[in-house]
């Protein structure tokens, strides 16, 4: 499910039981402004940070946003491609699940 607005994405996460603190939310918007990133790129960075770190880690999030900015990532599809190409999210669990079916 793709959500364009970062605010809506944060609300979506909250509805799924992933509650970010006010400090986390403020840092998310700081990173967005600092890197001048589009909402959809920020959303992918938040999602990836949560998947890899299992919690919100501000330093990981900002490093990921900076790497995406340096790679000239400007939209949702480029952000997803960047994460996949760099193999940031481990795929071993996905492979193990397929092999056990």
One Martini backbone bead per residue (centre of mass of N, CA, C, O) as a GRO file, in nm:
protein
  101
    1UNK     BB    1   0.093   0.038   0.026
    2UNK     BB    2   0.056   0.369  -0.094
    3UNK     BB    3   0.164   0.674   0.061
    4UNK     BB    4   0.226   1.009   0.014
    5UNK     BB    5   0.199   1.114   0.297
    6UNK     BB    6   0.365   1.132   0.591
    7UNK     BB    7   0.131   1.173   0.784
    8UNK     BB    8  -0.033   0.929   0.680
    9UNK     BB    9   0.187   0.718   0.737
   10UNK     BB   10   0.197   0.758   1.042
   11UNK     BB   11  -0.101   0.685   1.086
   12UNK     BB   12  -0.082   0.402   0.968
   13UNK     BB   13   0.122   0.292   1.170
   14UNK     BB   14  -0.055   0.341   1.419
   15UNK     BB   15  -0.291   0.149   1.321
   16UNK     BB   16  -0.061  -0.100   1.338
   17UNK     BB   17   0.112  -0.031   1.623
   18UNK     BB   18   0.314   0.205   1.530
   19UNK     BB   19   0.460   0.415   1.766
   20UNK     BB   20   0.551   0.740   1.752
   21UNK     BB   21   0.711   0.986   1.871
   22UNK     BB   22   0.746   1.318   1.877
   23UNK     BB   23   1.052   1.304   1.827
   24UNK     BB   24   1.040   1.127   1.577
   25UNK     BB   25   0.860   1.312   1.406
   26UNK     BB   26   1.046   1.557   1.415
   27UNK     BB   27   1.288   1.406   1.282
   28UNK     BB   28   1.154   1.335   1.019
   29UNK     BB   29   1.111   1.636   0.933
   30UNK     BB   30   1.401   1.718   0.949
   31UNK     BB   31   1.511   1.518   0.734
   32UNK     BB   32   1.335   1.617   0.505
   33UNK     BB   33   1.450   1.907   0.504
   34UNK     BB   34   1.759   1.852   0.501
   35UNK     BB   35   1.723   1.671   0.217
   36UNK     BB   36   1.485   1.748   0.034
   37UNK     BB   37   1.247   1.538   0.049
   38UNK     BB   38   1.011   1.343  -0.046
   39UNK     BB   39   0.758   1.180   0.097
   40UNK     BB   40   0.795   0.901  -0.045
   41UNK     BB   41   1.093   0.875   0.044
   42UNK     BB   42   1.050   0.898   0.347
   43UNK     BB   43   0.866   0.651   0.374
   44UNK     BB   44   1.079   0.445   0.288
   45UNK     BB   45   1.280   0.517   0.512
   46UNK     BB   46   1.099   0.440   0.744
   47UNK     BB   47   1.034   0.149   0.665
   48UNK     BB   48   1.330   0.053   0.653
   49UNK     BB   49   1.412   0.122   0.937
   50UNK     BB   50   1.202  -0.065   1.076
   51UNK     BB   51   1.295  -0.332   0.943
   52UNK     BB   52   1.602  -0.323   1.029
   53UNK     BB   53   1.578  -0.202   1.343
   54UNK     BB   54   1.275  -0.246   1.479
   55UNK     BB   55   1.303   0.067   1.495
   56UNK     BB   56   1.348   0.394   1.554
   57UNK     BB   57   1.643   0.534   1.385
   58UNK     BB   58   1.770   0.836   1.326
   59UNK     BB   59   2.055   0.778   1.205
   60UNK     BB   60   1.963   0.577   0.992
   61UNK     BB   61   1.755   0.751   0.849
   62UNK     BB   62   1.946   0.986   0.765
   63UNK     BB   63   2.149   0.812   0.609
   64UNK     BB   64   1.945   0.710   0.402
   65UNK     BB   65   1.855   0.983   0.292
   66UNK     BB   66   2.139   1.073   0.201
   67UNK     BB   67   2.188   0.838   0.004
   68UNK     BB   68   1.945   0.901  -0.177
   69UNK     BB   69   2.029   1.186  -0.252
   70UNK     BB   70   2.304   1.109  -0.380
   71UNK     BB   71   2.136   0.910  -0.589
   72UNK     BB   72   1.882   1.070  -0.693
   73UNK     BB   73   1.622   1.025  -0.524
   74UNK     BB   74   1.258   1.118  -0.605
   75UNK     BB   75   1.086   0.846  -0.559
   76UNK     BB   76   0.931   0.562  -0.480
   77UNK     BB   77   1.061   0.374  -0.698
   78UNK     BB   78   1.354   0.461  -0.651
   79UNK     BB   79   1.362   0.386  -0.351
   80UNK     BB   80   1.298   0.086  -0.379
   81UNK     BB   81   1.534   0.025  -0.570
   82UNK     BB   82   1.759   0.111  -0.382
   83UNK     BB   83   1.702  -0.094  -0.157
   84UNK     BB   84   1.725  -0.346  -0.336
   85UNK     BB   85   2.008  -0.297  -0.467
   86UNK     BB   86   2.151  -0.264  -0.170
   87UNK     BB   87   2.036  -0.475   0.029
   88UNK     BB   88   1.904  -0.365   0.305
   89UNK     BB   89   1.690  -0.585   0.308
   90UNK     BB   90   1.664  -0.880   0.416
   91UNK     BB   91   1.595  -1.201   0.232
   92UNK     BB   92   1.617  -1.466   0.402
   93UNK     BB   93   1.328  -1.502   0.511
   94UNK     BB   94   1.188  -1.519   0.239
   95UNK     BB   95   1.342  -1.769   0.139
   96UNK     BB   96   1.274  -1.962   0.372
   97UNK     BB   97   0.966  -1.958   0.331
   98UNK     BB   98   0.965  -2.074   0.042
   99UNK     BB   99   1.119  -2.348   0.115
  100UNK     BB  100   0.884  -2.445   0.334
  101UNK     BB  101   0.633  -2.493   0.120
   0.00000   0.00000   0.00000
